[in-house]
């Protein structure tokens, strides 16, 4: 159910993912007449928590990493500061599968283990002595890392890491897609740029009731300002306001905060002949690739695992594939309340740009893929007790070279009363989403 849409609003926010929720929450706190619409049946986009038989699974993002002041402020606005759960010390352990399981916590593992060859390790040590990077700002992440650390590091470390963030390929993603890497490149290299990186230590956290506690609490706080099950079909602008046609009627709004995916935003703008002065930017965003992923949460008996599901998770290098599985998240190792005693909750990430057909598989096939991967990596000897499947078609934006420039151009061409926000524009992490939403709220209330 959703409350009736008003005929007018000072600000209308499109999209109730974390960016839209952050924008609407900040505007409401300032006394702005704001309303938030979303086509889905729940606030929070892909943030979904499922509790079953003593297990708790996240169907989308598993946790919040850092976020600084903006994320803390949003959690406070939701009334959840005292319900935060900080990750276990076990979560510091990270693993990569490349023909076997390798721990990659830091330099000791890289130089003492066998993930890298002696030549690959020597290439790492040579980075401070190499000429400064002078590539273009929109060079790919792979191009920069290969220049600094060599192709072996790209294959065995970078590609799995990018899978864990974007479900994508670093050879297709521009440097601004990862802010920390962009900072290093801007200053000419890894060692050269280290001193310019932010120094705050980002905590990994969730909530006692799971990650969906945050959007659920924000939605409750917004109350009648939140309208679910509402699709937007068209928009137009006159001298005084925007007219937004929806499945539940027309709304006139002085300002729009658009926090829906970038391709949908571009199509909506093009259909309304808005921002047409920069058609190239609209075309770039309309064709922005979006990775599709499925998640399979498995409830396992610890006695059925030859290797404990301990640490944050395991990422899989693309040249030693385990079917369509791209990574494993050891949820109950990160947050121990995710499984009953003597049990482990593990989530398999399946699909991404390496296996775009995965979301079309039926539940049984996806569960079989996840189970098979755990058999090979952790010696799983029996079927899982519980399995929960989620599918997220076209879920994660892939920032190809030129994306940041296209976003800047479109923002410059749009009226100041149409504000872009969200993961299609300002970063795909949850902390990025909140920062983007707050910035949009500030722009809307100026």
N, C-alpha and C positions, 0 to 999 in steps of 0.2 A: 504493500500500500504506500501511497505517497500523498502528501498534502496537495491541495489544489494550487495550481500555478497562479501567481498574481498577474494582472494585466500589465503591470509595469514594475520596474525595480531600478534602483540607482546603479547597481552593478549586478550583472548576470554572469555567473561562473559556469563554464561548460566543462564537465568532466569531474567526477568525484574520486579520482585517484588521490594520492597523497599531495600532489601539487595543488589541485583544486580545493581539497579540504583545508590545506594550510592557508591558501588565499582567502577562502570564505571565512575561516575562523578568525583570522587577523582583522578582516574588514568588519565582521560582526562585533568584535570586541571594541572597535572604534565607533560603534553606533551607526555604521553605514547600512542602508537598506540593501542587503545583498541576498541573492538566492542562488542556489547551486543545483544544476540538473545533471543527470547521468542516465544513460540507457540501461545500465545494469540493474541487478536486483539487490546489490549491497554496495556500500561505500568502501573504497579502498582498492579498487581495481583488482590486480592479481594477488593482493594480500588476503589469503584465506587460511584459516586454522580449522583443523578437523580433529576432534577428540573421539577416540573409539577404543573400547576394551582396555583402558588404562594407558593407551598411547596418545600422544598429541603430535600431529603432523602439520607442517606448513605446506600448503599447496603451491605457493609462489615463493617470494623471498623468505629466507630462513631467519634473518636477523637484521638488526640495524648496526651498521659500523660507524661509530663516531657521530658526526653531524654538528658538533659544536653548539654554539648558542642558539641557532635557529631550531635545531631538533629538540634541544632541551626546553626551549620556550613552548614548542608545540606539545610536547609531552606534558608540560605543566598545565597548558590550556585544557588538555584532555583530562586532567586530574589523575594522572597515572605515575607521577614521580615516585610514589612509595610502592608501586607495583613493578618497578623495573627489576629484571633479572640479569645479572652480569654473567658473562660467559665463564665457564670453568677454566682453570689454568690448562687443562688438557687441550683446549682449543688452539693453543699456540702451535701444536704439531700439525704440519701440512704435508701432504703426500702427493707424489706424481707417479702415474703408471707409465713406464716406457720399457716394455719388455719385462717388467717386474715392478715391484713396489719400492719407491725411493722416498725417504724423508728429505724435505727441503726447507728446514727451519732457518738456515742461515749459512754463512761461509763454511762453518765446520762440516756441514753435510755435503756441500758442493765440492769441497776440496778433499774430504775424507771418504766420500762415497764413490759409487761408480756410475752415477747418472751421466756425468760428463767424462769424455775421454781425456787423457793427459793433454792432448792438443787443445781441447775445449777449455780446460782449466788454465792453460798458459795464455789463451786468448783473453780470458777474463782479466788476468793480471796485467795485460798490456794496455788496458783501456786508458789509464791516466797519461800514457805517453803518446797516444795517437793524436793526430791533428784535430783541432776543434771542428765539431759538426757545423756545417754551414748550409744545410739543406733547407728547402722551403718550409714554411709554417704548416702547410697541409700535406707534407710528406707522410707516408704511412708509418705507423708505429714499428712495423717490421723493418723498414728501411733504416730507421734511426738505431734500433737495437742491433741489427746486423752490422752496421757500421761501427758501433762501439764495442760489441761483445762477440760478434761472429755468428754464423748461421746455426751452429750447434745449439747455442743458447736460445735462439729463436725457436728452433724445432722442439727442444726438450723442456724449456721453461716458459718462454713467452706464449707460445701457442696454447698450451694448456691453461695458463693464467688468464688469457683473454677469453677462452671458452667459459671460464668461471664467472666472468663479469658480463660479457656481451653475448655469450653463446655464438661468438663470431670468430673471424679470422683477422689477425693483426696485419696481414698483408692487404686487407681491404679497408682498414680503419685509419683515419687521419690522426695526427699527433694530438690535436685539441680534444679528441675523444677521451683521453686520459690526462687529466690536468697535471698530475705529478710528472708524467713523462714529458709533457709539453714544456714544463718548467726546466727540466734537465736539458732538453734539446735547445731551448732558448739560450741557455748559458754554455752551450758547446759540448756537453758530455755528461757522463754519469758523475764522476768525481768533481768535475768543475761545477756542476749544478746542485750538488747535495746540500750545500750551505744555504741555498735559497728555498728549500722545501719547508713546508710548515712543520713546526716542532711538536705540535700537540700529539699525544698518544691516544689514538682512537680506541675506545672500548667497543666491544661487541656486546649487544644487549638485546633483550626481548622483554616480555611481560609474563607475569604469573599465569595468565590465561592464554598465552600465545600472542603472536604478532598482530592478529586481527583485533586485539583489544584496542589498539590505537585508533584505526579508522572507525570502529564501532562506537567508541566513546566520543570521538569528534562528531560523528553523525548524530548521536544523541544530543550533544551540546547544541548543534545547529537546529535541531528540532524541525519546526515547520518550514525552515529555510531550505531544507534538503528535499529534493524531488527526484525519486528513483523511477526507473522505467520510462523515462522521457527521452525521446530521440529528437534531434534537431535536424530539420530538413532544409532550411534555407535562412538566409539573413540578408537584410538590405539596410541601407543607411540613408537618412535624410538629414536636414540641417540640425536637428535637435537630438536625435536618438537613433539607436539601432532597433530594427524590427526583426525579431527572431521567431521564425515559424517552427513549432514543435508538434509532436504527436498529441500534446495536451493543450493546444491553443497557442496563441501569439503573445509574446512578451515584448514590451518596449523597454529598452534599457539605455541609460546614458553611456555606460561603459561595459565592454565585454572583456572578461578574462578567459582566454581559450586554453584549456589544459587537456585537450584531447590529443590523440596521436598526430604527429606531423603530417602524414599523408592525408588523413581525414580533414585536418585544418586547411591544408592547401586546396583540397577539392571544394570545401565549403566556401572559401574565399573566392576561388575562381568562378564558382557558380553564381556568386553574388556580385561579380565584377568589382571586388574590393582588392586593392593591392595590385591591380592589373598593370600598374606602371613598372612592375618588376616581375614580368612573366617568367623569366629564367629562374628566379629564385622559387617561385611557386612550382614550376615544373620539377626542380630539383627535390623539393620537399614532397611533392606528390608521388615521386618515384623512389622515395627513400626506402631502401630495403629494410624489412622487419623480420627478425629471426623468430621462428615458431618453436616452442618447447613443450614437452610434456614432463610432468613430475610423477614419480611413483614412490609413495611412502610405504616402507616395508617394516613390519614389526617382527623381530627375530629373537629367537632364544640364543642367549650368549653361548650356551653349550653346543650350538650348531655351527659356531664360527671357529675355524682354526686360528685365525688372526683376529684379535679384538677390533671392533669398529671404534677405534680411539683416535682422537685428534679432531681437527675441524672437518677435514674431508680429503678426498682424493680426486685429482684431475687427471685426465687421460690424454696423453700425447697423441696427435692425430695419426702418426705413422705406425702406432701399435694399437689399433682400435679394438675396443671390446663391444662389437656390434654397434648399435646406435647410441649407446650410453656415453655421455660426455664427461660425467663426473658423479661423485657420490658425496653426500653431506651426512656426516655422522651426528645427527641432531641430538641424540641423547648423551653424547660425549660433550657437546657444547653446553647444553642445558639439561642437567640430569633428570629433571622432572618430566622429560618427554617420553619415558618408558617405565613400565613396572620393574621392580627389582629382578635382576637376573635376565633382563631383556634389553635389546637395543633397538632404537628407531633410526633407520637409515633412509635417506631420500635419494633416489637416482634422478639425475637430470638427463633427459633423452631428447635428441633432435638437434636444434640449432642449425647454423648454416651448413654444417657437415652432413646432416641427415634431415633435410627439410620435410621428408615424407613421414616422419615419426608420428606427428600429431594425428595422422590419419589411421594409425593402427588401432585395433580394438584393445580393450582393457587386458585381455588375456595375453596378447602379443607383447604389450608394453611390460606387463609384470614378468613375463618370461625373459625379456631383454634385461631387466633389472636383476632378476635372480641369477641369470647366467653370468653377468658381470661380477656379482659378489662371489659366485662359485670360484671364479678365476683369481680374484684379488684377495679374498678372505677365507677361502675354503668352506663356503656355506654348504652344509651337508643335508639340509632338509628344506622343505617349502616354508615360506614365511607364515606366521600366525595370522597376520593382518596385511592387507594391501589396499592402498587408496590411490586413485589415479586422478590427476588434473591435466587438462589440456589448455594451452595458451597460444592460439594461433596468432601470428603476426604481432608478437608481444614486445620485442626488444629492438629498438632502433639501432641501425648500423651506420655510424657516422663515417661515410665515405669521404675521400679527399674533396674539398670544396664545400662540405656541409656547413661548417662554421661561418664561412663567407656568405653562403646563401641565407643563413639565419639572420646575419647582420643586415644584409641587403633588404630582406623582407621587413624586418623591424623598422628600418629606416623609411620604407615606403608606406607602411601602414599608418592610419590615423592614430594619434596617441590614445584614443579611446578604445582601441582594439589591442589587447596585450597578450602576448604569447607566453605560455608557461608549460613546464613539464618535461618529461624525459625525451621527447622528440627534439628538444632545443638546448637544454642546459645540463645534460648529464643523466645517465641511466640509473644511478644509485638512489636509494631512498633519501639519504641526506641531501643529495643534489635536488631531488624533487621538492623537499621542504624549503630549501633556500630559494629555489625558483618561484615557488608559490608565495613566499613572503615578499620577494622582490616585486612580483606582480601586484600584490596587495598595496605595497607602498606606491607603485606607479598609479594605481587606480584611485588612491585617496589623495594624491597631490593635486 
